[in-house]
Amino acid sequence: MFDNLTDRLERSFKILKGEGRITEINVAETLKEIRRALIEADVNYKVAKSFTDEVKQKALGQNVLNAVKPGQMMTKIMRDELAILMGGTATDINLGGSPAVILIAGLQGSGKTTFSGKLANMLKNKKGRSPLLVACDVYRPAAIEQLKILGEQIAVPVYTEDGNQNPVEIAKNGIRHAKENAFDTVIIDTAGRLAIDEQMMQEIASIKAEVNPSETLFVVDAMTGQDAVNTAKEFNDRLDFDGVVLTKLDGDTRGGAAISIRSVVTKPLKFISSGEKMDALDVFHPERMADRILGMGDVVSLVERAQEQYDEKQAREMKKKLIKDKFNFNDFLAQLNQIKKMGNMKDLISMIPGVGKMMRDVEIGDDAFKSVEAIIYSMTPYERENPDVLNLHRRERIAKGSGTSMVEVNRLLKQFEQMKKMMKMAASGKLRMPNMRR
């Protein structure tokens, strides 16, 4: 999302490279480039200007320590100010009420229905809630069907009313149904339009007035850039929502909406969404996003995703197997599936400091492990349990059966052995990291 902006900011900081200290002259030159980079990334002009003015004030007021270079000091100031600009800290969703009612609003095509499904999935799996989805988009024929399909995928019920064209009634009846059937959270998916119009605004305002939601979230497509911020402002003026959701962050977007929206709308950005998968939804952390914008990665989010897939009992069993040298391709496949559950590979790699930039132009699709899986699935159960029996004849058969080459099969076997050795050393406590130069 922020690739171009990250590059431009890095070039801006190079103006200070080699400088012995921060001065008004070299700061002014750096900030001019930073302001230009922000505006090109579709950040609101007033926001970009006030932001760089604030950074300048902080930079000139800093006493640069001997151990810190001016460029590093400027990066630190930028990081802190970007985090503040985007809200400072993460803002949790309000789940008060019995049931908690969450109203979803936004333009057509912004990703409201998909987000509703993702939110239900997140609340169910991470917060232990019992959600009910309520289909109130009575105008778009496929909307109700889409919500039903998403509900089936995540095993969350969907409340619908055939023939009823009154979304206010459907919403109220959906909440009544939730109370009667012990659902503690109601997520109301409402209709959108291609553009803001009076009928739309009146309808969503009527639903809000009738159901008195715990939380009203405005969903906006990040790919619309500065228009996303303007649309959010118009909705907020009428609806006074509680938070913003930015969707389609995996698309061709310059990221300006994420930076501008809090400052313009004065409401927190609560969630960011990318991709169609139901688990591709993250709580928005301003400080982590600032790190990613400045090319520092996001190790905290990466560790959190790994912990979500971590099974302590399975890990203990794996450790025993490794120490006894019993690790096989079934175990390897299980580890692979855990990695895949963590999300899109390119997104995961972008969270590793320094690595994301190196891999920026490398295409890593969701099928990155396809050939590896094909090779393993072409083995017999006995071969998967006993990798040592894979002689030349068996490898040739596996290559033919998996539609791969002998080179790929041999490469996988070599990588498997190397990984097995490393994991065995780690499990037995014999693996030691070399001393790092300070």
PAMARPA-76759 format. One record per residue (C-alpha): residue number from 1; residue in three letters; x, y, z. Coordinates in Angstrom, 3 decimals. Example, Ala and Ser with C-alpha at 12.3 -4.5 7.8 and 13.67 -1.06 7.14 Angstrom:
// PAMARPA-76759
1	Ala	12.300	-4.500	7.800 .
2	Ser	13.670	-1.060	7.140 .
//
This chain:
// PAMARPA-76759
1	Met	0.000	0.000	0.000 .
2	Phe	2.677	2.526	0.994 .
3	Asp	5.516	1.373	-1.286 .
4	Asn	5.881	4.617	-3.240 .
5	Leu	5.473	6.807	-0.158 .
6	Thr	8.074	4.757	1.740 .
7	Asp	10.568	5.186	-1.116 .
8	Arg	9.949	8.947	-1.308 .
9	Leu	10.338	9.404	2.443 .
10	Glu	13.577	7.404	2.456 .
11	Arg	14.920	9.681	-0.291 .
12	Ser	13.848	12.723	1.754 .
13	Phe	15.800	11.544	4.797 .
14	Lys	18.931	11.133	2.656 .
15	Ile	19.136	14.948	2.442 .
16	Leu	20.206	14.835	6.099 .
17	Lys	22.679	11.997	5.528 .
18	Gly	26.200	13.098	6.366 .
19	Glu	24.976	16.247	8.090 .
20	Gly	26.543	16.805	11.484 .
21	Arg	23.474	18.424	12.969 .
22	Ile	19.880	19.441	12.305 .
23	Thr	19.595	23.037	11.092 .
24	Glu	16.684	25.128	9.867 .
25	Ile	18.089	24.991	6.318 .
26	Asn	18.517	21.221	5.968 .
27	Val	15.255	20.537	7.841 .
28	Ala	13.338	22.893	5.520 .
29	Glu	14.699	21.073	2.461 .
30	Thr	13.877	17.655	3.908 .
31	Leu	10.360	18.672	4.926 .
32	Lys	9.625	20.159	1.510 .
33	Glu	10.324	16.708	0.029 .
34	Ile	8.283	14.989	2.745 .
35	Arg	5.303	17.296	2.146 .
36	Arg	5.511	16.647	-1.600 .
37	Ala	5.680	12.882	-0.968 .
38	Leu	2.604	12.979	1.291 .
39	Ile	0.546	15.001	-1.205 .
40	Glu	1.506	12.627	-4.027 .
41	Ala	0.345	9.762	-1.785 .
42	Asp	-3.076	11.497	-1.770 .
43	Val	-2.796	12.922	1.738 .
44	Asn	-5.015	15.968	2.242 .
45	Tyr	-2.964	19.150	1.541 .
46	Lys	-3.888	20.894	4.813 .
47	Val	-3.075	17.728	6.754 .
48	Ala	0.300	17.384	4.988 .
49	Lys	1.183	21.025	5.667 .
50	Ser	0.202	21.071	9.355 .
51	Phe	1.959	17.721	9.832 .
52	Thr	5.283	18.916	8.346 .
53	Asp	5.020	22.172	10.360 .
54	Glu	4.672	20.096	13.524 .
55	Val	7.623	17.870	12.552 .
56	Lys	9.745	20.973	11.851 .
57	Gln	8.943	22.448	15.247 .
58	Lys	9.846	19.171	16.983 .
59	Ala	13.023	18.671	14.910 .
60	Leu	14.424	22.142	15.573 .
61	Gly	13.696	21.774	19.261 .
62	Gln	15.669	18.535	19.528 .
63	Asn	19.176	18.251	20.884 .
64	Val	20.688	15.558	18.673 .
65	Leu	22.671	13.098	20.751 .
66	Asn	26.199	12.301	19.594 .
67	Ala	25.192	8.652	19.094 .
68	Val	22.240	9.574	16.850 .
69	Lys	22.578	10.883	13.314 .
70	Pro	20.261	13.709	12.142 .
71	Gly	18.578	11.417	9.594 .
72	Gln	17.814	8.874	12.319 .
73	Met	16.468	11.587	14.609 .
74	Met	14.190	12.875	11.843 .
75	Thr	12.918	9.344	11.173 .
76	Lys	12.085	8.950	14.881 .
77	Ile	10.238	12.289	14.972 .
78	Met	8.363	11.388	11.755 .
79	Arg	7.379	8.006	13.163 .
80	Asp	6.007	9.489	16.391 .
81	Glu	4.141	12.311	14.619 .
82	Leu	2.665	9.959	11.988 .
83	Ala	1.354	7.715	14.772 .
84	Ile	-0.224	10.733	16.519 .
85	Leu	-1.719	11.960	13.230 .
86	Met	-3.377	8.568	12.648 .
87	Gly	-4.801	8.423	16.178 .
88	Gly	-1.926	7.585	18.509 .
89	Thr	-3.217	4.249	19.798 .
90	Ala	-5.672	1.578	18.657 .
91	Thr	-9.348	2.223	19.495 .
92	Asp	-11.381	-0.821	20.512 .
93	Ile	-14.856	-1.569	19.215 .
94	Asn	-17.705	-0.866	21.658 .
95	Leu	-19.551	-4.091	22.459 .
96	Gly	-21.826	-2.659	25.159 .
97	Gly	-25.508	-3.551	25.183 .
98	Ser	-27.468	-6.776	25.319 .
99	Pro	-27.157	-7.557	22.500 .
100	Ala	-24.398	-5.248	21.232 .
101	Val	-25.620	-3.720	17.959 .
102	Ile	-23.107	-2.755	15.274 .
103	Leu	-24.419	-0.730	12.337 .
104	Ile	-22.394	-0.871	9.088 .
105	Ala	-22.683	2.051	6.627 .
106	Gly	-20.949	3.124	3.417 .
107	Leu	-21.217	3.550	-0.338 .
108	Gln	-21.997	0.665	-2.683 .
109	Gly	-18.864	-1.233	-3.639 .
110	Ser	-16.906	-0.153	-0.566 .
111	Gly	-16.858	-3.693	0.834 .
112	Lys	-19.542	-3.375	3.550 .
113	Thr	-20.968	-6.878	3.173 .
114	Thr	-17.567	-8.580	3.086 .
115	Phe	-16.457	-6.527	6.100 .
116	Ser	-19.632	-7.510	7.993 .
117	Gly	-18.686	-11.165	7.497 .
118	Lys	-15.064	-10.555	8.495 .
119	Leu	-16.098	-8.667	11.627 .
120	Ala	-18.507	-11.439	12.656 .
121	Asn	-15.706	-13.966	12.130 .
122	Met	-13.239	-11.910	14.196 .
123	Leu	-15.673	-11.353	17.081 .
124	Lys	-16.602	-15.028	17.119 .
125	Asn	-13.043	-16.419	17.005 .
126	Lys	-11.071	-13.797	18.924 .
127	Lys	-13.568	-12.409	21.431 .
128	Gly	-15.759	-15.458	21.965 .
129	Arg	-18.909	-13.605	20.892 .
130	Ser	-22.053	-15.161	19.432 .
131	Pro	-22.845	-12.898	16.437 .
132	Leu	-25.911	-12.649	14.210 .
133	Leu	-25.689	-11.005	10.783 .
134	Val	-28.764	-9.025	9.706 .
135	Ala	-29.301	-8.404	5.974 .
136	Cys	-30.816	-4.917	5.506 .
137	Asp	-29.663	-4.196	1.941 .
138	Val	-33.025	-4.681	0.214 .
139	Tyr	-32.001	-2.925	-3.031 .
140	Arg	-28.998	-4.844	-4.340 .
141	Pro	-30.324	-8.302	-5.354 .
142	Ala	-27.049	-10.132	-4.695 .
143	Ala	-26.353	-8.500	-1.304 .
144	Ile	-28.544	-10.811	0.805 .
145	Glu	-27.289	-13.888	-1.049 .
146	Gln	-23.676	-12.732	-0.602 .
147	Leu	-24.199	-12.298	3.155 .
148	Lys	-25.753	-15.782	3.380 .
149	Ile	-22.746	-17.320	1.608 .
150	Leu	-20.319	-15.496	3.901 .
151	Gly	-22.364	-16.571	6.925 .
152	Glu	-22.102	-20.225	5.825 .
153	Gln	-18.326	-19.902	5.381 .
154	Ile	-17.801	-18.656	8.941 .
155	Ala	-20.696	-20.598	10.541 .
156	Val	-22.563	-17.448	11.611 .
157	Pro	-26.393	-17.278	11.150 .
158	Val	-27.884	-14.600	8.876 .
159	Tyr	-31.285	-13.033	9.611 .
160	Thr	-33.321	-12.198	6.467 .
161	Glu	-36.965	-11.431	5.663 .
162	Asp	-38.300	-12.461	2.274 .
163	Gly	-40.514	-9.834	0.668 .
164	Asn	-39.956	-7.147	3.305 .
165	Gln	-38.562	-3.973	1.695 .
166	Asn	-38.386	-1.957	4.913 .
167	Pro	-34.800	-2.048	6.266 .
168	Val	-35.779	-0.337	9.551 .
169	Glu	-38.316	-3.097	10.302 .
170	Ile	-35.838	-5.832	9.328 .
171	Ala	-33.173	-4.349	11.615 .
172	Lys	-35.589	-4.133	14.594 .
173	Asn	-36.900	-7.662	13.971 .
174	Gly	-33.324	-8.951	13.655 .
175	Ile	-32.446	-7.524	17.084 .
176	Arg	-35.603	-9.072	18.577 .
177	His	-34.617	-12.425	17.025 .
178	Ala	-31.123	-12.080	18.559 .
179	Lys	-32.571	-11.459	22.045 .
180	Glu	-34.904	-14.456	21.749 .
181	Asn	-32.111	-16.772	20.558 .
182	Ala	-29.228	-15.744	22.856 .
183	Phe	-27.076	-13.928	20.288 .
184	Asp	-24.950	-11.334	22.101 .
185	Thr	-23.901	-9.334	19.005 .
186	Val	-25.920	-8.076	16.033 .
187	Ile	-24.148	-6.817	12.896 .
188	Ile	-26.482	-4.908	10.550 .
189	Asp	-25.377	-4.748	6.906 .
190	Thr	-27.121	-1.782	5.233 .
191	Ala	-27.581	-0.662	1.641 .
192	Gly	-25.173	1.630	-0.174 .
193	Arg	-25.458	3.840	-3.229 .
194	Leu	-23.061	4.687	-6.019 .
195	Ala	-22.977	8.249	-4.659 .
196	Ile	-24.257	10.067	-1.584 .
197	Asp	-27.946	10.963	-1.932 .
198	Glu	-30.664	12.226	0.394 .
199	Gln	-32.703	9.013	0.351 .
200	Met	-29.698	6.989	1.407 .
201	Met	-28.811	9.371	4.221 .
202	Gln	-32.385	9.443	5.547 .
203	Glu	-32.612	5.649	5.488 .
204	Ile	-29.360	4.979	7.385 .
205	Ala	-30.183	7.783	9.835 .
206	Ser	-33.644	6.203	10.445 .
207	Ile	-32.096	2.785	11.110 .
208	Lys	-29.633	4.323	13.549 .
209	Ala	-32.370	6.258	15.372 .
210	Glu	-34.545	3.139	15.720 .
211	Val	-31.934	0.551	16.761 .
212	Asn	-29.666	2.855	18.826 .
213	Pro	-26.467	0.914	17.973 .
214	Ser	-23.546	0.449	20.373 .
215	Glu	-21.260	1.153	17.440 .
216	Thr	-21.710	2.692	13.980 .
217	Leu	-18.882	1.960	11.562 .
218	Phe	-18.354	3.698	8.239 .
219	Val	-16.731	1.456	5.600 .
220	Val	-14.707	3.181	2.897 .
221	Asp	-12.676	1.917	-0.063 .
222	Ala	-9.017	2.980	0.371 .
223	Met	-8.525	2.838	-3.406 .
224	Thr	-10.662	5.973	-3.819 .
225	Gly	-7.912	7.972	-2.090 .
226	Gln	-8.810	11.528	-1.106 .
227	Asp	-12.426	10.944	-2.197 .
228	Ala	-12.620	8.362	0.607 .
229	Val	-11.830	11.088	3.150 .
230	Asn	-14.365	13.509	1.630 .
231	Thr	-17.082	10.838	1.603 .
232	Ala	-16.312	9.924	5.219 .
233	Lys	-16.665	13.586	6.212 .
234	Glu	-20.081	13.928	4.516 .
235	Phe	-21.351	10.742	6.170 .
236	Asn	-20.030	11.774	9.556 .
237	Asp	-21.733	15.186	9.325 .
238	Arg	-25.069	13.392	8.931 .
239	Leu	-24.560	10.133	10.787 .
240	Asp	-22.001	10.948	13.514 .
241	Phe	-20.456	7.470	13.270 .
242	Asp	-18.050	6.010	15.846 .
243	Gly	-15.245	4.769	13.644 .
244	Val	-13.913	4.159	10.143 .
245	Val	-13.009	0.921	8.354 .
246	Leu	-10.592	1.090	5.412 .
247	Thr	-11.013	-1.768	2.932 .
248	Lys	-9.085	-2.957	-0.165 .
249	Leu	-5.697	-1.978	1.259 .
250	Asp	-4.153	-4.685	-0.920 .
251	Gly	-5.199	-2.820	-4.066 .
252	Asp	-3.365	-0.175	-6.064 .
253	Thr	-3.692	2.546	-3.449 .
254	Arg	-1.321	5.277	-2.357 .
255	Gly	-2.393	5.108	1.264 .
256	Gly	-3.250	8.784	1.749 .
257	Ala	-6.698	7.996	3.164 .
258	Ala	-5.195	6.065	6.103 .
259	Ile	-3.009	9.055	6.994 .
260	Ser	-5.601	11.825	6.468 .
261	Ile	-8.872	10.373	7.644 .
262	Arg	-8.460	10.741	11.430 .
263	Ser	-7.403	14.368	11.133 .
264	Val	-10.227	15.363	8.734 .
265	Val	-13.097	13.347	10.250 .
266	Thr	-11.886	13.399	13.905 .
267	Lys	-13.081	9.810	14.320 .
268	Pro	-10.755	6.841	14.844 .
269	Leu	-9.774	4.414	12.121 .
270	Lys	-10.700	1.110	13.820 .
271	Phe	-10.131	-1.643	11.269 .
272	Ile	-8.171	-2.215	8.065 .
273	Ser	-9.123	-4.916	5.606 .
274	Ser	-7.395	-6.493	2.626 .
275	Gly	-8.311	-9.420	0.393 .
276	Glu	-11.422	-11.574	0.290 .
277	Lys	-10.460	-14.130	2.936 .
278	Met	-12.619	-13.976	6.048 .
279	Asp	-9.620	-13.685	8.381 .
280	Ala	-8.046	-10.794	6.424 .
281	Leu	-9.111	-8.136	8.929 .
282	Asp	-6.872	-6.297	11.398 .
283	Val	-7.414	-3.841	14.223 .
284	Phe	-5.803	-0.554	13.150 .
285	His	-2.694	0.270	15.200 .
286	Pro	-1.431	3.787	14.290 .
287	Glu	2.076	3.235	15.672 .
288	Arg	2.489	-0.037	13.747 .
289	Met	1.213	1.578	10.551 .
290	Ala	3.717	4.417	11.034 .
291	Asp	6.482	1.814	11.261 .
292	Arg	5.333	0.209	8.001 .
293	Ile	5.109	3.562	6.203 .
294	Leu	8.709	4.286	7.179 .
295	Gly	9.898	0.841	6.047 .
296	Met	10.442	-0.504	9.566 .
297	Gly	8.157	-3.522	9.206 .
298	Asp	5.612	-4.647	11.789 .
299	Val	7.061	-7.454	13.888 .
300	Val	4.412	-7.129	16.639 .
301	Ser	1.532	-7.896	14.236 .
302	Leu	3.532	-10.767	12.713 .
303	Val	4.093	-12.330	16.164 .
304	Glu	0.393	-11.861	17.043 .
305	Arg	-0.667	-13.686	13.886 .
306	Ala	1.744	-16.522	14.660 .
307	Gln	0.417	-16.793	18.236 .
308	Glu	-3.154	-17.076	16.945 .
309	Gln	-2.165	-20.246	15.079 .
310	Tyr	0.058	-21.577	17.882 .
311	Asp	-1.064	-24.820	19.511 .
312	Glu	0.894	-25.495	22.728 .
313	Lys	0.031	-29.208	22.887 .
314	Gln	0.980	-29.696	19.240 .
315	Ala	4.240	-27.791	19.833 .
316	Arg	5.196	-30.105	22.725 .
317	Glu	4.521	-33.184	20.582 .
318	Met	6.541	-31.662	17.741 .
319	Lys	9.476	-31.029	20.085 .
320	Lys	9.493	-34.690	21.202 .
321	Lys	9.430	-35.829	17.580 .
322	Leu	12.297	-33.533	16.637 .
323	Ile	14.513	-34.672	19.503 .
324	Lys	13.823	-38.335	18.601 .
325	Asp	14.463	-37.541	14.906 .
326	Lys	10.901	-38.590	13.977 .
327	Phe	9.893	-35.361	12.157 .
328	Asn	8.310	-36.339	8.811 .
329	Phe	6.422	-34.869	5.857 .
330	Asn	3.048	-35.073	7.636 .
331	Asp	4.489	-32.786	10.329 .
332	Phe	5.997	-30.559	7.648 .
333	Leu	2.588	-30.264	5.970 .
334	Ala	0.943	-29.367	9.302 .
335	Gln	3.485	-26.564	9.821 .
336	Leu	2.856	-25.332	6.278 .
337	Asn	-0.898	-25.142	6.900 .
338	Gln	-0.326	-23.081	10.064 .
339	Ile	1.772	-20.582	8.087 .
340	Lys	-0.934	-20.343	5.394 .
341	Lys	-3.569	-19.573	8.037 .
342	Met	-1.561	-16.527	9.121 .
343	Gly	-2.557	-14.701	5.919 .
344	Asn	-1.254	-13.552	2.571 .
345	Met	2.468	-14.390	2.214 .
346	Lys	3.446	-11.042	0.695 .
347	Asp	1.664	-9.239	3.524 .
348	Leu	3.491	-11.374	6.106 .
349	Ile	6.869	-10.740	4.465 .
350	Ser	6.195	-6.978	4.404 .
351	Met	6.018	-7.087	8.220 .
352	Ile	9.657	-8.208	8.500 .
353	Pro	11.934	-5.149	8.776 .
354	Gly	14.122	-4.759	5.689 .
355	Val	12.778	-7.880	3.957 .
356	Gly	9.523	-6.334	2.701 .
357	Lys	11.391	-3.828	0.533 .
358	Met	13.648	-6.513	-0.965 .
359	Met	10.617	-8.664	-1.884 .
360	Arg	8.456	-5.773	-3.132 .
361	Asp	8.586	-6.681	-6.829 .
362	Val	8.437	-10.443	-6.254 .
363	Glu	5.028	-11.924	-6.949 .
364	Ile	4.023	-14.175	-4.052 .
365	Gly	0.492	-15.446	-4.532 .
366	Asp	-1.704	-17.516	-2.230 .
367	Asp	-0.562	-20.574	-4.215 .
368	Ala	3.106	-20.073	-3.228 .
369	Phe	3.168	-23.529	-1.586 .
370	Lys	1.170	-25.284	-4.294 .
371	Ser	4.072	-27.223	-5.852 .
372	Val	5.409	-28.208	-2.399 .
373	Glu	1.983	-29.553	-1.401 .
374	Ala	1.619	-31.344	-4.745 .
375	Ile	4.944	-33.128	-4.181 .
376	Ile	4.036	-34.188	-0.630 .
377	Tyr	0.540	-35.340	-1.625 .
378	Ser	2.096	-37.452	-4.422 .
379	Met	3.979	-39.474	-1.784 .
380	Thr	2.414	-42.589	-0.311 .
381	Pro	1.437	-42.476	3.396 .
382	Tyr	4.455	-44.716	4.115 .
383	Glu	6.816	-42.342	2.275 .
384	Arg	5.483	-39.328	4.156 .
385	Glu	6.062	-41.131	7.456 .
386	Asn	9.516	-42.359	6.384 .
387	Pro	11.303	-39.764	4.194 .
388	Asp	14.539	-41.816	4.237 .
389	Val	13.027	-44.390	1.842 .
390	Leu	12.744	-41.843	-0.997 .
391	Asn	15.213	-43.368	-3.458 .
392	Leu	15.694	-42.341	-7.112 .
393	His	12.848	-44.539	-8.405 .
394	Arg	10.374	-43.158	-5.856 .
395	Arg	11.440	-39.562	-6.536 .
396	Glu	10.882	-40.009	-10.276 .
397	Arg	7.367	-41.342	-9.597 .
398	Ile	6.607	-38.438	-7.228 .
399	Ala	7.832	-35.841	-9.760 .
400	Lys	5.613	-37.348	-12.458 .
401	Gly	2.599	-37.637	-10.138 .
402	Ser	2.904	-34.040	-8.853 .
403	Gly	3.487	-32.456	-12.266 .
404	Thr	6.848	-31.124	-11.113 .
405	Ser	10.465	-31.935	-12.018 .
406	Met	13.132	-34.051	-10.342 .
407	Val	14.997	-30.813	-9.614 .
408	Glu	12.028	-29.491	-7.587 .
409	Val	11.573	-32.786	-5.729 .
410	Asn	15.288	-32.980	-4.851 .
411	Arg	15.289	-29.321	-3.776 .
412	Leu	12.344	-29.913	-1.427 .
413	Leu	13.992	-32.978	0.104 .
414	Lys	17.222	-31.043	0.666 .
415	Gln	15.327	-28.111	2.254 .
416	Phe	13.356	-30.564	4.403 .
417	Glu	16.565	-32.130	5.744 .
418	Gln	18.146	-28.729	6.457 .
419	Met	14.999	-27.514	8.221 .
420	Lys	14.803	-30.764	10.211 .
421	Lys	18.395	-30.358	11.459 .
422	Met	17.833	-26.728	12.437 .
423	Met	14.576	-27.516	14.234 .
424	Lys	16.153	-30.468	16.063 .
425	Met	19.023	-28.266	17.286 .
426	Ala	16.554	-25.569	18.384 .
427	Ala	14.356	-28.123	20.196 .
428	Ser	17.320	-29.604	22.067 .
429	Gly	18.712	-26.158	22.958 .
430	Lys	21.915	-26.658	20.941 .
431	Leu	21.206	-23.900	18.438 .
432	Arg	23.054	-20.708	19.311 .
433	Met	22.822	-17.464	17.391 .
434	Pro	26.219	-15.998	16.446 .
435	Asn	27.267	-12.838	18.306 .
436	Met	25.955	-9.758	16.529 .
437	Arg	28.258	-6.783	16.077 .
438	Arg	26.986	-3.836	18.067 .
//
